[in-house]
Amino acid sequence: MFADTLIAKFGLTRRANAILLVVNVVGAMLYLWRTSLSWAIPEEKGLNSMTAEPFIWVLAALPVLAIALVINVAWGVIILRQRQWNSGRLWLAVATIWLVAIAIDFAHH
């Protein structure tokens, strides 16, 4: 309840939105860097290799995705509760950044 009063009192500022945007862009780049460890080697495309790629992905990329999910869900809840629709547009842009990052990752498997 204390957090609700703080949010109601302060809401999201432009600075907070900018910080969350930068955190998400850096997080998406970190996600791509970490997932690149498990991407298929172009020369081996089509081969049925038995590697640890899924395990590498889970250990390297899943923590980044989980942290980003927690941050963005909390951000989305604040936006909806405070009805800060301008922040909501930025949140949708961040969601697009993450969807592009995930699509790039899946394209390399």
N, CA, C and O of each residue as an XYZ file, in Angstrom:
436
protein
N       0.799     -1.190      0.000
C       0.000      0.000      0.000
C       0.846      1.260      0.000
O       0.454      2.275     -0.575
N       1.997      1.199      0.638
C       2.882      2.353      0.652
C       3.345      2.694     -0.763
O       3.453      3.864     -1.130
N       3.617      1.644     -1.556
C       4.042      1.873     -2.940
C       2.936      2.541     -3.745
O       3.212      3.380     -4.603
N       1.685      2.175     -3.474
C       0.563      2.803     -4.182
C       0.483      4.287     -3.887
O       0.198      5.082     -4.782
N       0.733      4.675     -2.635
C       0.675      6.100     -2.318
C       1.830      6.858     -2.956
O       1.672      8.009     -3.364
N       2.996      6.213     -3.043
C       4.115      6.858     -3.716
C       3.836      7.051     -5.204
O       4.124      8.104     -5.772
N       3.274      6.023     -5.822
C       2.956      6.117     -7.240
C       1.888      7.181     -7.464
O       1.985      7.987     -8.389
N       0.870      7.175     -6.609
C      -0.194      8.167     -6.752
C       0.345      9.574     -6.548
O      -0.106     10.522     -7.192
N       1.296      9.701     -5.663
C       1.841     11.026     -5.373
C       2.794     11.508     -6.459
O       2.778     12.680     -6.837
N       3.619     10.604     -6.955
C       4.659     11.021     -7.891
C       4.382     10.602     -9.337
O       4.686     11.361    -10.257
N       3.818      9.424     -9.559
C       3.585      8.948    -10.919
C       4.895      8.710    -11.651
O       5.962      8.652    -11.039
N       4.803      8.575    -12.952
C       5.996      8.395    -13.778
C       6.403      9.730    -14.374
O       5.593     10.413    -15.001
N       7.628     10.089    -14.181
C       8.131     11.326    -14.767
C       8.771     11.023    -16.111
O       8.979      9.864    -16.470
N       9.074     12.065    -16.837
C       9.783     11.864    -18.111
C      11.136     11.222    -17.878
O      11.591     10.397    -18.670
N      11.772     11.606    -16.788
C      13.082     11.039    -16.478
C      12.971      9.542    -16.218
O      13.791      8.764    -16.705
N      11.959      9.135    -15.451
C      11.761      7.709    -15.169
C      11.479      6.952    -16.458
O      11.991      5.849    -16.650
N      10.676      7.525    -17.340
C      10.393      6.873    -18.620
C      11.652      6.749    -19.465
O      11.877      5.719    -20.100
N      12.479      7.800    -19.475
C      13.725      7.753    -20.244
C      14.664      6.693    -19.686
O      15.314      5.971    -20.442
N      14.735      6.601    -18.362
C      15.592      5.589    -17.740
C      15.096      4.189    -18.086
O      15.892      3.309    -18.414
N      13.782      3.983    -18.015
C      13.234      2.667    -18.360
C      13.458      2.334    -19.834
O      13.703      1.176    -20.174
N      13.378      3.325    -20.702
C      13.662      3.100    -22.124
C      15.112      2.668    -22.316
O      15.382      1.700    -23.027
N      16.039      3.374    -21.692
C      17.464      3.040    -21.823
C      17.740      1.657    -21.237
O      18.486      0.875    -21.825
N      17.148      1.351    -20.089
C      17.331      0.036    -19.473
C      16.846     -1.057    -20.419
O      17.488     -2.100    -20.538
N      15.734     -0.833    -21.083
C      15.202     -1.838    -21.993
C      16.040     -1.978    -23.263
O      16.236     -3.092    -23.750
N      16.527     -0.883    -23.794
C      17.380     -0.967    -24.989
C      18.668     -1.715    -24.651
O      19.107     -2.584    -25.404
N      19.268     -1.368    -23.512
C      20.485     -2.073    -23.080
C      20.159     -3.550    -22.807
O      20.946     -4.433    -23.151
N      19.011     -3.814    -22.197
C      18.603     -5.191    -21.937
C      18.401     -5.986    -23.210
O      18.783     -7.154    -23.278
N      17.800     -5.365    -24.230
C      17.601     -6.060    -25.508
C      18.941     -6.353    -26.178
O      19.128     -7.418    -26.766
N      19.874     -5.399    -26.086
C      21.207     -5.648    -26.661
C      21.938     -6.738    -25.885
O      22.608     -7.582    -26.479
N      21.811     -6.723    -24.561
C      22.414     -7.772    -23.742
C      21.793     -9.123    -24.069
O      22.499    -10.129    -24.147
N      20.487     -9.151    -24.260
C      19.792    -10.386    -24.643
C      20.347    -10.928    -25.955
O      20.643    -12.119    -26.059
N      20.491    -10.064    -26.956
C      21.018    -10.521    -28.249
C      22.457    -11.000    -28.130
O      22.836    -11.987    -28.761
N      23.251    -10.319    -27.338
C      24.638    -10.735    -27.157
C      24.690    -12.093    -26.471
O      25.458    -12.967    -26.874
N      23.871    -12.274    -25.431
C      23.883    -13.536    -24.701
C      23.319    -14.679    -25.540
O      23.812    -15.804    -25.465
N      22.287    -14.398    -26.338
C      21.713    -15.468    -27.155
C      22.594    -15.823    -28.340
O      22.496    -16.923    -28.884
N      23.450    -14.900    -28.740
C      24.322    -15.206    -29.885
C      25.257    -16.374    -29.579
O      25.806    -16.991    -30.492
N      25.436    -16.674    -28.300
C      26.262    -17.826    -27.920
C      25.641    -19.146    -28.366
O      26.343    -20.142    -28.542
N      24.320    -19.148    -28.548
C      23.645    -20.401    -28.910
C      23.154    -20.412    -30.355
O      22.454    -21.342    -30.756
N      23.506    -19.399    -31.142
C      23.057    -19.372    -32.536
C      23.777    -20.434    -33.353
O      24.928    -20.777    -33.084
N      23.082    -20.940    -34.346
C      23.661    -21.951    -35.229
C      24.758    -21.326    -36.090
O      24.634    -20.193    -36.555
N      25.813    -22.073    -36.287
C      26.898    -21.624    -37.149
C      26.421    -21.751    -38.590
O      25.923    -22.810    -38.972
N      26.560    -20.686    -39.415
C      26.014    -20.733    -40.782
C      26.512    -21.917    -41.603
O      25.764    -22.465    -42.412
N      27.762    -22.316    -41.406
C      28.311    -23.430    -42.170
C      27.663    -24.758    -41.783
O      27.688    -25.710    -42.563
N      27.094    -24.826    -40.608
C      26.485    -26.063    -40.129
C      24.965    -26.061    -40.286
O      24.281    -26.913    -39.719
N      24.445    -25.120    -41.043
C      22.994    -25.017    -41.226
C      22.478    -26.295    -41.885
O      23.011    -26.733    -42.904
N      21.456    -26.882    -41.308
C      20.863    -28.094    -41.854
C      21.397    -29.377    -41.245
O      20.776    -30.430    -41.389
N      22.523    -29.313    -40.577
C      23.063    -30.499    -39.926
C      22.299    -30.762    -38.634
O      21.834    -29.837    -37.968
N      22.182    -32.010    -38.304
C      21.507    -32.386    -37.068
C      22.555    -32.557    -35.987
O      22.979    -33.674    -35.691
N      22.963    -31.464    -35.410
C      24.025    -31.535    -34.412
C      23.431    -31.707    -33.021
O      22.336    -31.223    -32.736
N      24.146    -32.381    -32.183
C      23.713    -32.609    -30.802
C      24.574    -31.717    -29.905
O      25.583    -32.159    -29.354
N      24.167    -30.485    -29.772
C      24.940    -29.549    -28.959
C      24.110    -29.120    -27.756
O      22.967    -29.542    -27.578
N      24.705    -28.292    -26.958
C      24.041    -27.810    -25.746
C      23.379    -26.456    -25.971
O      23.205    -25.690    -25.023
N      23.010    -26.153    -27.203
C      22.444    -24.836    -27.503
C      21.227    -24.486    -26.647
O      21.156    -23.360    -26.156
N      20.267    -25.392    -26.443
C      19.129    -25.021    -25.584
C      19.544    -24.706    -24.148
O      18.994    -23.796    -23.527
N      20.500    -25.447    -23.627
C      20.957    -25.201    -22.265
C      21.689    -23.875    -22.164
O      21.532    -23.141    -21.188
N      22.491    -23.572    -23.182
C      23.194    -22.293    -23.212
C      22.183    -21.158    -23.267
O      22.347    -20.147    -22.583
N      21.136    -21.318    -24.077
C      20.115    -20.278    -24.194
C      19.435    -20.052    -22.848
O      19.258    -18.911    -22.419
N      19.055    -21.143    -22.183
C      18.352    -21.013    -20.906
C      19.237    -20.350    -19.862
O      18.773    -19.486    -19.119
N      20.485    -20.735    -19.795
C      21.382    -20.175    -18.788
C      21.808    -18.744    -19.111
O      22.029    -17.944    -18.201
N      21.925    -18.418    -20.391
C      22.434    -17.102    -20.769
C      21.325    -16.079    -20.993
O      21.441    -14.943    -20.533
N      20.274    -16.448    -21.675
C      19.277    -15.477    -22.105
C      18.048    -15.396    -21.217
O      17.467    -14.322    -21.056
N      17.652    -16.507    -20.648
C      16.421    -16.509    -19.859
C      16.463    -15.558    -18.662
O      15.456    -14.906    -18.388
N      17.575    -15.447    -17.938
C      17.603    -14.469    -16.845
C      17.398    -13.029    -17.322
O      16.738    -12.239    -16.646
N      17.956    -12.691    -18.470
C      17.775    -11.338    -19.019
C      16.313    -11.106    -19.364
O      15.757    -10.053    -19.054
N      15.688    -12.090    -20.007
C      14.269    -11.974    -20.338
C      13.398    -11.887    -19.087
O      12.440    -11.113    -19.056
N      13.714    -12.660    -18.071
C      12.914    -12.660    -16.847
C      12.990    -11.309    -16.141
O      11.969    -10.791    -15.689
N      14.171    -10.743    -16.044
C      14.332     -9.432    -15.407
C      13.585     -8.367    -16.202
O      12.901     -7.522    -15.624
N      13.716     -8.406    -17.531
C      13.013     -7.432    -18.369
C      11.505     -7.582    -18.234
O      10.779     -6.588    -18.214
N      11.035     -8.812    -18.141
C       9.597     -9.041    -17.994
C       9.077     -8.452    -16.685
O       8.032     -7.801    -16.672
N       9.788     -8.671    -15.600
C       9.368     -8.132    -14.303
C       9.334     -6.603    -14.343
O       8.373     -5.985    -13.884
N      10.382     -6.003    -14.889
C      10.448     -4.535    -14.973
C       9.309     -3.997    -15.829
O       8.647     -3.034    -15.443
N       9.077     -4.604    -16.976
C       8.082     -4.073    -17.902
C       6.647     -4.331    -17.449
O       5.761     -3.521    -17.724
N       6.406     -5.443    -16.762
C       5.067     -5.668    -16.222
C       4.770     -4.634    -15.134
O       3.672     -4.078    -15.089
N       5.745     -4.376    -14.258
C       5.554     -3.358    -13.217
C       5.317     -1.986    -13.851
O       4.447     -1.235    -13.409
N       6.086     -1.666    -14.879
C       5.926     -0.395    -15.591
C       4.527     -0.314    -16.212
O       3.868      0.723    -16.135
N       4.085     -1.397    -16.818
C       2.758     -1.427    -17.422
C       1.648     -1.265    -16.396
O       0.656     -0.585    -16.662
N       1.800     -1.878    -15.229
C       0.799     -1.736    -14.166
C       0.724     -0.285    -13.700
O      -0.368      0.247    -13.501
N       1.872      0.354    -13.527
C       1.885      1.762    -13.129
C       1.199      2.621    -14.183
O       0.418      3.513    -13.849
N       1.485      2.358    -15.439
C       0.866      3.125    -16.531
C      -0.650      2.959    -16.503
O      -1.382      3.942    -16.618
N      -1.124      1.737    -16.353
C      -2.568      1.500    -16.345
C      -3.244      2.102    -15.115
O      -4.324      2.684    -15.222
N      -2.617      1.966    -13.957
C      -3.223      2.504    -12.737
C      -3.273      4.022    -12.749
O      -4.245      4.617    -12.283
N      -2.234      4.650    -13.278
C      -2.174      6.110    -13.279
C      -2.764      6.726    -14.546
O      -2.884      7.946    -14.661
N      -3.130      5.861    -15.495
C      -3.673      6.306    -16.787
C      -2.761      7.323    -17.465
O      -3.199      8.378    -17.925
N      -1.495      6.973    -17.510
C      -0.493      7.829    -18.156
C      -0.268      7.298    -19.571
O       0.682      6.559    -19.827
N      -1.140      7.681    -20.463
C      -1.164      7.100    -21.806
C       0.051      7.484    -22.636
O       0.440      6.723    -23.522
N       0.663      8.633    -22.386
C       1.898      8.969    -23.107
C       3.007      7.978    -22.747
O       3.782      7.556    -23.606
N       3.067      7.617    -21.471
C       4.026      6.588    -21.064
C       3.664      5.243    -21.678
O       4.539      4.431    -21.978
N       2.375      5.016    -21.860
C       1.925      3.773    -22.484
C       2.404      3.636    -23.914
O       2.734      2.539    -24.364
N       2.443      4.750    -24.628
C       2.978      4.705    -26.006
C       4.450      4.325    -26.004
O       4.899      3.557    -26.855
N       5.193      4.854    -25.061
C       6.611      4.504    -24.939
C       6.761      3.032    -24.558
O       7.659      2.348    -25.049
N       5.881      2.549    -23.685
C       5.898      1.148    -23.280
C       5.651      0.245    -24.483
O       6.286     -0.802    -24.615
N       4.730      0.644    -25.362
C       4.472     -0.143    -26.576
C       5.685     -0.135    -27.504
O       5.976     -1.140    -28.154
N       6.388      0.986    -27.568
C       7.617      1.044    -28.372
C       8.669      0.091    -27.802
O       9.373     -0.587    -28.551
N       8.769      0.046    -26.479
C       9.711     -0.878    -25.838
C       9.307     -2.321    -26.118
O      10.167     -3.167    -26.363
N       8.009     -2.609    -26.085
C       7.539     -3.960    -26.410
C       7.934     -4.333    -27.836
O       8.302     -5.477    -28.102
N       7.859     -3.372    -28.748
C       8.273     -3.613    -30.133
C       9.767     -3.910    -30.207
O      10.191     -4.794    -30.952
N      10.558     -3.177    -29.442
C      12.012     -3.429    -29.411
C      12.281     -4.864    -28.966
O      13.120     -5.549    -29.551
N      11.575     -5.319    -27.934
C      11.778     -6.681    -27.446
C      11.306     -7.721    -28.455
O      11.943     -8.761    -28.624
N      10.188     -7.440    -29.126
C       9.716     -8.386    -30.148
C      10.713     -8.505    -31.295
O      10.933     -9.602    -31.808
N      11.311     -7.406    -31.697
C      12.325     -7.447    -32.758
C      13.551     -8.226    -32.284
O      14.103     -9.030    -33.036
N      13.978     -7.995    -31.048
C      15.136     -8.722    -30.510
C      14.871    -10.228    -30.463
O      15.743    -11.025    -30.810
N      13.674    -10.614    -30.037
C      13.330    -12.037    -29.978
C      13.223    -12.622    -31.383
O      13.623    -13.764    -31.608
N      12.690    -11.856    -32.326
C      12.605    -12.339    -33.722
C      14.000    -12.531    -34.310
O      14.233    -13.497    -35.037
N      14.925    -11.631    -34.007
C      16.303    -11.783    -34.486
C      16.906    -13.052    -33.903
O      17.568    -13.813    -34.609
N      16.678    -13.277    -32.621
C      17.205    -14.481    -31.984
C      16.641    -15.736    -32.633
O      17.399    -16.648    -32.967
N      15.330    -15.801    -32.818
C      14.708    -16.993    -33.399
C      15.127    -17.193    -34.848
O      15.159    -18.332    -35.314
N      15.445    -16.142    -35.568
C      15.872    -16.270    -36.956
C      17.241    -16.938    -37.072
O      17.587    -17.471    -38.126
N      18.019    -16.909    -35.989
C      19.366    -17.492    -36.038
C      19.424    -18.911    -35.492
O      20.512    -19.474    -35.369
N      18.294    -19.494    -35.167
C      18.308    -20.876    -34.653
C      17.986    -21.850    -35.751
O      17.950    -23.057    -35.515
